[in-house]
Amino acid sequence: MSVAHPIGLKARTAVPPQEPAAVADERVLDRSIGDFIRQVRGLSEAQVEEILGHQRLHGIRFGEAAVALQLATRDDVLWALSQQFHYPYAPGDGASFNSELIAAVDPFHRQTESFRDIRSQLMLGALAPEQPRRALAVMSPNIGDGKSFFAANLAVVFSQLGARTLLIDADMRTPRQHALFGVPNDYGLSSILSGRSDTKAIHSLQDLPSLFVLPVGTLPPNPLELLQRPAFGLLVNELLGKFDHVIVDTPSSTHGADCRVLAAKCGVAMIIGRRGKSRMKALQGLVSEVTRGPAKFAGVVINDH
């Protein structure tokens, strides 16, 4: 994944998360790790003692001992560490999420590092605390550019900071977020904007407690008209008062003006392209349209998804 920086942001390399160094009371740390591993693997007291004995004998960490004895996997250890250090994610072997949610199912993947890097740049730029509170509209020229993939994973990494993050699926043409996160789509954004739903529309996620998803709901026959009503702007302002970050997945620009309307009401826009698929002319055209509008332009991301 690569990033174009039309507003002068500098690229940064995120430091990959590592197993923490030994601390003064390592036995307490290891016991805590043991509790988590025991929880996920259903270990007996005898198995835990076996792991502790192997740990003492070889002078290694609890997780390493459990893996060496084949009583846990590397993924189990990573999950246990994430729980101990309040870094939520959903292990891929048992997750209810789609495998495209790489930041949720594999937080140590190189693509996840790219999402963290983009998150950092946004928090130092268009979404910096000193900036006015605004939502982020994620846009693309064409269907299949990876826009929904990008919006979903960006929302995950924002939520992993412990910040209450809301992902809104406003793509009333080809919605995907309900399928990616495995949430019901009976009620959603279209229900709220038409006055037919409220509390049932926003879904919390057990494995990612700081992330919430508002799916699109029933596809309306008049999506552009629905989004152009004052109700969407009022809803975004209300949600910005309840969540730390609001990210909006928009329709591709091939569907018409929907994405530009959404960008204007969100306040910040980022454009996604796909390497080997998105045409430069289409990207440049969308950039030109966004920069002429009221939304702050946060940049272009070219992804390999």
C-alpha positions, -999 to 999 in steps of 0.1 A, spaced: 0 0 0 14 34 -9 3 69 -2 4 100 -23 7 132 -1 -8 161 -19 -10 181 13 26 175 22 24 148 48 56 129 54 55 91 54 65 74 86 74 38 94 54 23 122 73 2 148 59 -34 147 45 -46 180 67 -70 198 64 -92 229 73 -69 258 107 -71 275 110 -86 309 97 -65 338 104 -65 375 75 -88 384 77 -111 354 60 -140 372 29 -118 376 31 -109 339 35 -146 329 6 -157 352 -16 -131 335 -5 -143 301 -12 -179 313 -47 -169 324 -54 -156 289 -39 -186 271 -57 -210 295 -89 -192 286 -85 -195 249 -72 -231 249 -92 -245 278 -60 -256 296 -62 -276 328 -43 -267 360 -19 -296 353 -11 -283 318 -5 -248 332 19 -262 357 36 -282 330 41 -250 310 55 -231 341 79 -259 347 91 -259 311 95 -221 314 116 -223 345 137 -251 331 146 -233 299 145 -197 310 119 -187 284 86 -168 284 54 -185 293 40 -182 258 72 -197 243 70 -226 267 33 -232 258 41 -232 221 71 -255 226 49 -280 244 23 -277 216 -3 -266 242 -8 -233 224 -1 -217 190 17 -185 181 -17 -169 174 -28 -179 209 2 -161 224 -3 -130 202 -40 -129 213 -31 -132 249 -6 -104 247 -31 -82 229 -56 -88 257 -31 -81 284 -20 -48 268 -55 -38 258 -50 -42 221 -82 -58 208 -82 -80 177 -100 -112 165 -78 -142 159 -83 -153 123 -90 -190 131 -121 -182 150 -132 -147 140 -166 -138 128 -151 -112 106 -142 -114 69 -105 -122 62 -103 -88 44 -103 -72 78 -66 -77 80 -62 -52 109 -87 -71 130 -76 -107 123 -38 -101 119 -26 -70 136 10 -78 130 7 -80 92 26 -56 70 -6 -42 56 -19 -35 91 13 -15 97 4 6 66 -30 13 81 -14 24 113 9 47 94 -20 63 76 -39 67 109 -9 85 124 -7 109 94 -44 117 96 -42 123 134 -13 147 127 -31 164 98 -67 166 88 -80 148 119 -57 164 144 -72 172 178 -67 210 172 -87 207 139 -126 212 139 -144 179 145 -152 163 111 -160 129 97 -138 113 71 -153 103 38 -135 75 20 -140 78 -18 -128 61 -50 -133 66 -88 -146 30 -95 -161 -1 -81 -134 -25 -70 -108 1 -61 -106 -13 -25 -125 16 -9 -146 -4 15 -116 -26 24 -97 6 32 -125 22 52 -131 -9 73 -95 -15 82 -89 22 89 -118 21 113 -104 -9 130 -70 7 137 -86 38 150 -106 17 174 -75 -1 186 -63 31 201 -93 28 225 -111 56 207 -148 52 201 -150 48 164 -180 46 142 -179 32 106 -209 43 85 -217 25 53 -232 52 31 -227 33 -1 -263 28 -10 -253 14 -44 -229 -15 -35 -227 -18 3 -202 -42 18 -196 -33 55 -223 -55 69 -208 -85 52 -173 -77 62 -182 -73 99 -210 -99 100 -236 -76 113 -274 -76 105 -284 -52 77 -322 -51 85 -318 -15 98 -292 10 89 -284 44 76 -313 44 51 -337 35 80 -324 65 101 -326 90 72 -361 79 64 -372 81 101 -378 44 105 -351 33 130 -328 46 157 -311 24 183 -313 -9 163 -292 5 135 -257 8 151 -240 -24 160 -213 -30 186 -186 -57 181 -176 -81 208 -140 -86 197 -135 -49 190 -152 -31 219 -144 5 207 -156 -1 171 -193 4 161 -208 -2 126 -238 15 111 -247 -6 80 -265 8 50 -298 -9 57 -324 -14 30 -313 0 -4 -335 29 -12 -347 38 -47 -335 74 -43 -301 73 -26 -288 106 -38 -319 125 -27 -318 107 7 -282 118 12 -288 154 0 -314 160 27 -304 180 57 -309 149 78 -275 133 69 -255 164 79 -274 167 112 -268 130 118 -231 133 113 -229 163 136 -248 143 163 -226 113 159 -194 134 161 -206 143 196 -209 107 206 -178 91 189 -142 101 188 -139 92 151 -165 88 123 -155 72 90 -179 70 61 -177 45 32 -191 62 1 -203 50 -33 -177 51 -61 -179 83 -82 -191 62 -112 -225 61 -95 -228 99 -97 -227 127 -72 -233 106 -41 -197 106 -29 -192 143 -35 -223 151 -15 -211 129 13 -176 144 13 -190 179 16 -212 169 46 -184 149 63 -158 177 61 -127 156 52 -122 134 22 -96 107 12 -94 91 -22 -86 54 -27 -72 39 -59 -60 4 -68 -27 -4 -83 -30 -18 -118 -67 -10 -120 -75 26 -112 -68 49 -142 -48 81 -135 -73 102 -154 -101 90 -132 -81 96 -100 -71 131 -111 -106 140 -121 -120 130 -87 -91 148 -69 -100 179 -89 -137 177 -80 -130 172 -43 -105 200 -40 -130 224 -56 -155 215 -29 -158 224 8 -142 192 22 -106 192 34 -86 169 11 -66 144 31 -48 127 3 -47 97 -21 -39 61 -11 -30 36 -38 -36 1 -24 -27 -34 -36 -58 -51 -24 
